[in-house]
């Protein structure tokens, strides 16, 4: 499952050097900030890293699927 829709638009438009668009998956690096949660993504084709700052409601909606794909079961972020 691609997570490109959670990244900023300018990042979505960037083309993968391996051809086509990037295929971003979440890493286990998730940080809570004041009103946002920073989630790091890596392209499975080329390895490019990108960070998305999700607001609290967006993170809560996507938290379970992000944790599943990241392999991180820590639910303390965004609480």
KOLGU-4560 file (N, C-alpha, C; in nm, 3 decimals, padded with zeros to 5 digits):
<recs>
<n_xx: 00.084 n_yy: -00.119 n_zz: 00.000 ca_xx: 00.000 ca_yy: 00.000 ca_zz: 00.000 c_xx: 00.088 c_yy: 00.124 c_zz: 00.000 mol: A seq: 1 type: UNK>
<n_xx: 00.064 n_yy: 00.213 n_zz: -00.095 ca_xx: 00.139 ca_yy: 00.339 ca_zz: -00.103 c_xx: 00.081 c_yy: 00.439 c_zz: -00.003 mol: A seq: 2 type: UNK>
<n_xx: 00.169 n_yy: 00.521 n_zz: 00.051 ca_xx: 00.129 ca_yy: 00.626 ca_zz: 00.145 c_xx: 00.156 c_yy: 00.764 c_zz: 00.088 mol: A seq: 3 type: UNK>
<n_xx: 00.172 n_yy: 00.773 n_zz: -00.043 ca_xx: 00.205 ca_yy: 00.900 ca_zz: -00.108 c_xx: 00.105 c_yy: 01.010 c_zz: -00.075 mol: A seq: 4 type: UNK>
<n_xx: -00.021 n_yy: 00.974 n_zz: -00.056 ca_xx: -00.125 ca_yy: 01.074 ca_zz: -00.030 c_xx: -00.105 c_yy: 01.149 c_zz: 00.101 mol: A seq: 5 type: UNK>
<n_xx: -00.023 n_yy: 01.097 n_zz: 00.192 ca_xx: 00.002 ca_yy: 01.165 ca_zz: 00.319 c_xx: 00.116 c_yy: 01.265 c_zz: 00.312 mol: A seq: 6 type: UNK>
<n_xx: 00.190 n_yy: 01.263 n_zz: 00.202 ca_xx: 00.303 ca_yy: 01.353 ca_zz: 00.186 c_xx: 00.260 c_yy: 01.484 c_zz: 00.121 mol: A seq: 7 type: UNK>
<n_xx: 00.340 n_yy: 01.591 n_zz: 00.139 ca_xx: 00.307 ca_yy: 01.718 ca_zz: 00.076 c_xx: 00.300 c_yy: 01.704 c_zz: -00.077 mol: A seq: 8 type: UNK>
<n_xx: 00.220 n_yy: 01.789 n_zz: -00.140 ca_xx: 00.201 ca_yy: 01.781 ca_zz: -00.285 c_xx: 00.332 c_yy: 01.792 c_zz: -00.363 mol: A seq: 9 type: UNK>
<n_xx: 00.421 n_yy: 01.882 n_zz: -00.320 ca_xx: 00.547 ca_yy: 01.897 ca_zz: -00.394 c_xx: 00.627 c_yy: 01.767 c_zz: -00.389 mol: A seq: 10 type: UNK>
<n_xx: 00.616 n_yy: 01.693 n_zz: -00.280 ca_xx: 00.687 ca_yy: 01.566 ca_zz: -00.270 c_xx: 00.622 c_yy: 01.460 c_zz: -00.358 mol: A seq: 11 type: UNK>
<n_xx: 00.491 n_yy: 01.466 n_zz: -00.372 ca_xx: 00.418 ca_yy: 01.372 ca_zz: -00.456 c_xx: 00.455 c_yy: 01.390 c_zz: -00.604 mol: A seq: 12 type: UNK>
<n_xx: 00.486 n_yy: 01.513 n_zz: -00.643 ca_xx: 00.517 ca_yy: 01.541 ca_zz: -00.783 c_xx: 00.660 c_yy: 01.503 c_zz: -00.822 mol: A seq: 13 type: UNK>
<n_xx: 00.747 n_yy: 01.488 n_zz: -00.723 ca_xx: 00.887 ca_yy: 01.453 ca_zz: -00.750 c_xx: 00.893 c_yy: 01.313 c_zz: -00.809 mol: A seq: 14 type: UNK>
<n_xx: 00.967 n_yy: 01.297 n_zz: -00.917 ca_xx: 00.974 ca_yy: 01.168 ca_zz: -00.986 c_xx: 01.087 c_yy: 01.082 c_zz: -00.928 mol: A seq: 15 type: UNK>
<n_xx: 01.061 n_yy: 00.954 n_zz: -00.921 ca_xx: 01.159 ca_yy: 00.857 ca_zz: -00.871 c_xx: 01.264 c_yy: 00.832 c_zz: -00.979 mol: A seq: 16 type: UNK>
<n_xx: 01.393 n_yy: 00.829 n_zz: -00.943 ca_xx: 01.495 ca_yy: 00.800 ca_zz: -01.044 c_xx: 01.483 c_yy: 00.659 c_zz: -01.101 mol: A seq: 17 type: UNK>
<n_xx: 01.411 n_yy: 00.572 n_zz: -01.034 ca_xx: 01.390 ca_yy: 00.436 ca_zz: -01.083 c_xx: 01.276 c_yy: 00.429 c_zz: -01.185 mol: A seq: 18 type: UNK>
<n_xx: 01.211 n_yy: 00.542 n_zz: -01.208 ca_xx: 01.103 ca_yy: 00.550 ca_zz: -01.305 c_xx: 00.968 c_yy: 00.566 c_zz: -01.238 mol: A seq: 19 type: UNK>
<n_xx: 00.885 n_yy: 00.653 n_zz: -01.295 ca_xx: 00.750 ca_yy: 00.676 ca_zz: -01.242 c_xx: 00.751 c_yy: 00.753 c_zz: -01.112 mol: A seq: 20 type: UNK>
<n_xx: 00.649 n_yy: 00.729 n_zz: -01.032 ca_xx: 00.639 ca_yy: 00.800 ca_zz: -00.905 c_xx: 00.701 c_yy: 00.716 c_zz: -00.793 mol: A seq: 21 type: UNK>
<n_xx: 00.734 n_yy: 00.785 n_zz: -00.685 ca_xx: 00.789 ca_yy: 00.716 ca_zz: -00.568 c_xx: 00.681 c_yy: 00.625 c_zz: -00.508 mol: A seq: 22 type: UNK>
<n_xx: 00.724 n_yy: 00.524 n_zz: -00.436 ca_xx: 00.635 ca_yy: 00.432 ca_zz: -00.365 c_xx: 00.673 c_yy: 00.440 c_zz: -00.218 mol: A seq: 23 type: UNK>
<n_xx: 00.612 n_yy: 00.537 n_zz: -00.147 ca_xx: 00.650 ca_yy: 00.564 ca_zz: -00.009 c_xx: 00.582 c_yy: 00.471 c_zz: 00.090 mol: A seq: 24 type: UNK>
<n_xx: 00.663 n_yy: 00.420 n_zz: 00.182 ca_xx: 00.616 ca_yy: 00.338 ca_zz: 00.294 c_xx: 00.668 c_yy: 00.401 c_zz: 00.423 mol: A seq: 25 type: UNK>
<n_xx: 00.592 n_yy: 00.393 n_zz: 00.533 ca_xx: 00.638 ca_yy: 00.452 ca_zz: 00.658 c_xx: 00.755 c_yy: 00.374 c_zz: 00.717 mol: A seq: 26 type: UNK>
<n_xx: 00.846 n_yy: 00.447 n_zz: 00.781 ca_xx: 00.953 ca_yy: 00.383 ca_zz: 00.858 c_xx: 00.906 c_yy: 00.378 c_zz: 01.003 mol: A seq: 27 type: UNK>
<n_xx: 00.988 n_yy: 00.331 n_zz: 01.091 ca_xx: 00.949 ca_yy: 00.325 ca_zz: 01.232 c_xx: 00.978 c_yy: 00.456 c_zz: 01.303 mol: A seq: 28 type: UNK>
<n_xx: 01.023 n_yy: 00.558 n_zz: 01.229 ca_xx: 01.055 ca_yy: 00.687 ca_zz: 01.289 c_xx: 00.932 c_yy: 00.777 c_zz: 01.290 mol: A seq: 29 type: UNK>
<n_xx: 00.871 n_yy: 00.791 n_zz: 01.409 ca_xx: 00.753 ca_yy: 00.875 ca_zz: 01.427 c_xx: 00.779 c_yy: 00.964 c_zz: 01.547 mol: A seq: 30 type: UNK>
<n_xx: 00.756 n_yy: 01.095 n_zz: 01.533 ca_xx: 00.779 ca_yy: 01.189 ca_zz: 01.643 c_xx: 00.657 c_yy: 01.277 c_zz: 01.662 mol: A seq: 31 type: UNK>
<n_xx: 00.623 n_yy: 01.303 n_zz: 01.787 ca_xx: 00.514 ca_yy: 01.395 ca_zz: 01.818 c_xx: 00.573 c_yy: 01.534 c_zz: 01.840 mol: A seq: 32 type: UNK>
<n_xx: 00.511 n_yy: 01.635 n_zz: 01.779 ca_xx: 00.548 ca_yy: 01.773 ca_zz: 01.802 c_xx: 00.428 c_yy: 01.842 c_zz: 01.865 mol: A seq: 33 type: UNK>
<n_xx: 00.425 n_yy: 01.973 n_zz: 01.869 ca_xx: 00.317 ca_yy: 02.044 ca_zz: 01.938 c_xx: 00.177 c_yy: 02.000 c_zz: 01.894 mol: A seq: 34 type: UNK>
<n_xx: 00.142 n_yy: 02.029 n_zz: 01.771 ca_xx: 00.009 ca_yy: 01.994 ca_zz: 01.722 c_xx: 00.013 c_yy: 01.896 c_zz: 01.607 mol: A seq: 35 type: UNK>
<n_xx: 00.131 n_yy: 01.844 n_zz: 01.577 ca_xx: 00.147 ca_yy: 01.756 ca_zz: 01.462 c_xx: 00.229 c_yy: 01.633 c_zz: 01.500 mol: A seq: 36 type: UNK>
<n_xx: 00.220 n_yy: 01.533 n_zz: 01.414 ca_xx: 00.302 ca_yy: 01.414 ca_zz: 01.430 c_xx: 00.385 c_yy: 01.401 c_zz: 01.303 mol: A seq: 37 type: UNK>
<n_xx: 00.516 n_yy: 01.393 n_zz: 01.320 ca_xx: 00.607 ca_yy: 01.378 ca_zz: 01.207 c_xx: 00.627 c_yy: 01.230 c_zz: 01.179 mol: A seq: 38 type: UNK>
<n_xx: 00.598 n_yy: 01.189 n_zz: 01.057 ca_xx: 00.614 ca_yy: 01.050 ca_zz: 01.016 c_xx: 00.714 c_yy: 01.046 c_zz: 00.901 mol: A seq: 39 type: UNK>
<n_xx: 00.815 n_yy: 00.963 n_zz: 00.913 ca_xx: 00.915 ca_yy: 00.951 ca_zz: 00.808 c_xx: 00.877 c_yy: 00.837 c_zz: 00.715 mol: A seq: 40 type: UNK>
<n_xx: 00.890 n_yy: 00.865 n_zz: 00.586 ca_xx: 00.859 ca_yy: 00.767 ca_zz: 00.482 c_xx: 00.983 c_yy: 00.742 c_zz: 00.397 mol: A seq: 41 type: UNK>
<n_xx: 00.994 n_yy: 00.622 n_zz: 00.342 ca_xx: 01.104 ca_yy: 00.586 ca_zz: 00.252 c_xx: 01.046 c_yy: 00.523 c_zz: 00.127 mol: A seq: 42 type: UNK>
<n_xx: 01.098 n_yy: 00.565 n_zz: 00.011 ca_xx: 01.056 ca_yy: 00.506 ca_zz: -00.116 c_xx: 01.114 c_yy: 00.365 c_zz: -00.126 mol: A seq: 43 type: UNK>
<n_xx: 01.028 n_yy: 00.267 n_zz: -00.153 ca_xx: 01.078 ca_yy: 00.130 ca_zz: -00.160 c_xx: 01.155 c_yy: 00.102 c_zz: -00.288 mol: A seq: 44 type: UNK>
<n_xx: 01.144 n_yy: 00.192 n_zz: -00.387 ca_xx: 01.220 ca_yy: 00.175 ca_zz: -00.512 c_xx: 01.361 c_yy: 00.230 c_zz: -00.502 mol: A seq: 45 type: UNK>
<n_xx: 01.375 n_yy: 00.354 n_zz: -00.453 ca_xx: 01.506 ca_yy: 00.420 ca_zz: -00.456 c_xx: 01.563 c_yy: 00.452 c_zz: -00.317 mol: A seq: 46 type: UNK>
<n_xx: 01.481 n_yy: 00.440 n_zz: -00.212 ca_xx: 01.530 ca_yy: 00.466 ca_zz: -00.077 c_xx: 01.522 c_yy: 00.610 c_zz: -00.032 mol: A seq: 47 type: UNK>
<n_xx: 01.467 n_yy: 00.699 n_zz: -00.113 ca_xx: 01.455 ca_yy: 00.840 ca_zz: -00.076 c_xx: 01.372 c_yy: 00.856 c_zz: 00.050 mol: A seq: 48 type: UNK>
<n_xx: 01.418 n_yy: 00.941 n_zz: 00.143 ca_xx: 01.344 ca_yy: 00.969 ca_zz: 00.265 c_xx: 01.265 c_yy: 01.097 c_zz: 00.251 mol: A seq: 49 type: UNK>
<n_xx: 01.148 n_yy: 01.099 n_zz: 00.314 ca_xx: 01.065 ca_yy: 01.218 ca_zz: 00.318 c_xx: 00.988 c_yy: 01.217 c_zz: 00.449 mol: A seq: 50 type: UNK>
<n_xx: 00.960 n_yy: 01.334 n_zz: 00.502 ca_xx: 00.886 ca_yy: 01.345 ca_zz: 00.627 c_xx: 00.756 c_yy: 01.419 c_zz: 00.603 mol: A seq: 51 type: UNK>
<n_xx: 00.649 n_yy: 01.365 n_zz: 00.659 ca_xx: 00.518 ca_yy: 01.431 ca_zz: 00.652 c_xx: 00.480 c_yy: 01.474 c_zz: 00.793 mol: A seq: 52 type: UNK>
<n_xx: 00.431 n_yy: 01.597 n_zz: 00.807 ca_xx: 00.381 ca_yy: 01.647 ca_zz: 00.934 c_xx: 00.229 c_yy: 01.640 c_zz: 00.929 mol: A seq: 53 type: UNK>
<n_xx: 00.175 n_yy: 01.541 n_zz: 00.997 ca_xx: 00.031 ca_yy: 01.518 ca_zz: 00.995 c_xx: -00.034 c_yy: 01.585 c_zz: 01.115 mol: A seq: 54 type: UNK>
<n_xx: -00.151 n_yy: 01.648 n_zz: 01.091 ca_xx: -00.222 ca_yy: 01.703 ca_zz: 01.205 c_xx: -00.281 c_yy: 01.588 c_zz: 01.287 mol: A seq: 55 type: UNK>
<n_xx: -00.324 n_yy: 01.619 n_zz: 01.407 ca_xx: -00.371 ca_yy: 01.516 ca_zz: 01.500 c_xx: -00.483 c_yy: 01.428 c_zz: 01.443 mol: A seq: 56 type: UNK>
<n_xx: -00.590 n_yy: 01.486 n_zz: 01.385 ca_xx: -00.697 ca_yy: 01.401 ca_zz: 01.332 c_xx: -00.650 c_yy: 01.310 c_zz: 01.217 mol: A seq: 57 type: UNK>
<n_xx: -00.566 n_yy: 01.362 n_zz: 01.128 ca_xx: -00.517 ca_yy: 01.282 ca_zz: 01.017 c_xx: -00.431 c_yy: 01.167 c_zz: 01.068 mol: A seq: 58 type: UNK>
<n_xx: -00.345 n_yy: 01.195 n_zz: 01.167 ca_xx: -00.263 ca_yy: 01.089 ca_zz: 01.222 c_xx: -00.349 c_yy: 00.982 c_zz: 01.289 mol: A seq: 59 type: UNK>
<n_xx: -00.449 n_yy: 01.022 n_zz: 01.366 ca_xx: -00.534 ca_yy: 00.925 ca_zz: 01.436 c_xx: -00.607 c_yy: 00.834 c_zz: 01.339 mol: A seq: 60 type: UNK>
<n_xx: -00.652 n_yy: 00.889 n_zz: 01.227 ca_xx: -00.722 ca_yy: 00.808 ca_zz: 01.126 c_xx: -00.627 c_yy: 00.705 c_zz: 01.065 mol: A seq: 61 type: UNK>
<n_xx: -00.501 n_yy: 00.742 n_zz: 01.046 ca_xx: -00.404 ca_yy: 00.656 ca_zz: 00.977 c_xx: -00.308 c_yy: 00.582 c_zz: 01.069 mol: A seq: 62 type: UNK>
<n_xx: -00.320 n_yy: 00.602 n_zz: 01.200 ca_xx: -00.223 ca_yy: 00.549 ca_zz: 01.297 c_xx: -00.205 c_yy: 00.398 c_zz: 01.287 mol: A seq: 63 type: UNK>
<n_xx: -00.312 n_yy: 00.323 n_zz: 01.285 ca_xx: -00.302 ca_yy: 00.177 ca_zz: 01.285 c_xx: -00.231 c_yy: 00.124 c_zz: 01.160 mol: A seq: 64 type: UNK>
<n_xx: -00.265 n_yy: 00.178 n_zz: 01.045 ca_xx: -00.204 ca_yy: 00.130 ca_zz: 00.921 c_xx: -00.058 c_yy: 00.174 c_zz: 00.911 mol: A seq: 65 type: UNK>
<n_xx: -00.025 n_yy: 00.294 n_zz: 00.961 ca_xx: 00.114 ca_yy: 00.339 ca_zz: 00.965 c_xx: 00.195 c_yy: 00.246 c_zz: 01.054 mol: A seq: 66 type: UNK>
<n_xx: 00.143 n_yy: 00.217 n_zz: 01.173 ca_xx: 00.214 ca_yy: 00.129 ca_zz: 01.266 c_xx: 00.229 c_yy: -00.012 c_zz: 01.209 mol: A seq: 67 type: UNK>
<n_xx: 00.128 n_yy: -00.060 n_zz: 01.139 ca_xx: 00.136 ca_yy: -00.194 ca_zz: 01.079 c_xx: 00.248 c_yy: -00.202 c_zz: 00.977 mol: A seq: 68 type: UNK>
<n_xx: 00.255 n_yy: -00.104 n_zz: 00.887 ca_xx: 00.356 ca_yy: -00.106 ca_zz: 00.782 c_xx: 00.494 c_yy: -00.069 c_zz: 00.834 mol: A seq: 69 type: UNK>
<n_xx: 00.500 n_yy: 00.013 n_zz: 00.939 ca_xx: 00.629 ca_yy: 00.052 ca_zz: 00.996 c_xx: 00.684 c_yy: -00.055 c_zz: 01.088 mol: A seq: 70 type: UNK>
<n_xx: 00.599 n_yy: -00.145 n_zz: 01.134 ca_xx: 00.643 ca_yy: -00.247 ca_zz: 01.227 c_xx: 00.660 c_yy: -00.194 c_zz: 01.367 mol: A seq: 71 type: UNK>
<n_xx: 00.603 n_yy: -00.076 n_zz: 01.395 ca_xx: 00.617 ca_yy: -00.011 ca_zz: 01.526 c_xx: 00.480 c_yy: -00.010 c_zz: 01.592 mol: A seq: 72 type: UNK>
<n_xx: 00.469 n_yy: -00.074 n_zz: 01.705 ca_xx: 00.340 ca_yy: -00.082 ca_zz: 01.774 c_xx: 00.328 c_yy: 00.019 c_zz: 01.887 mol: A seq: 73 type: UNK>
<n_xx: 00.410 n_yy: 00.125 n_zz: 01.883 ca_xx: 00.407 ca_yy: 00.226 ca_zz: 01.987 c_xx: 00.288 c_yy: 00.319 c_zz: 01.965 mol: A seq: 74 type: UNK>
<n_xx: 00.193 n_yy: 00.319 n_zz: 02.057 ca_xx: 00.073 ca_yy: 00.402 ca_zz: 02.044 c_xx: 00.081 c_yy: 00.531 c_zz: 02.124 mol: A seq: 75 type: UNK>
<n_xx: 00.200 n_yy: 00.568 n_zz: 02.174 ca_xx: 00.212 ca_yy: 00.686 ca_zz: 02.257 c_xx: 00.210 c_yy: 00.815 c_zz: 02.175 mol: A seq: 76 type: UNK>
<n_xx: 00.239 n_yy: 00.809 n_zz: 02.047 ca_xx: 00.244 ca_yy: 00.928 ca_zz: 01.965 c_xx: 00.105 c_yy: 00.975 c_zz: 01.930 mol: A seq: 77 type: UNK>
<n_xx: 00.088 n_yy: 01.105 n_zz: 01.936 ca_xx: -00.039 ca_yy: 01.165 ca_zz: 01.897 c_xx: -00.150 c_yy: 01.140 c_zz: 01.996 mol: A seq: 78 type: UNK>
<n_xx: -00.116 n_yy: 01.103 n_zz: 02.118 ca_xx: -00.219 ca_yy: 01.075 ca_zz: 02.219 c_xx: -00.274 c_yy: 01.201 c_zz: 02.277 mol: A seq: 79 type: UNK>
</recs>
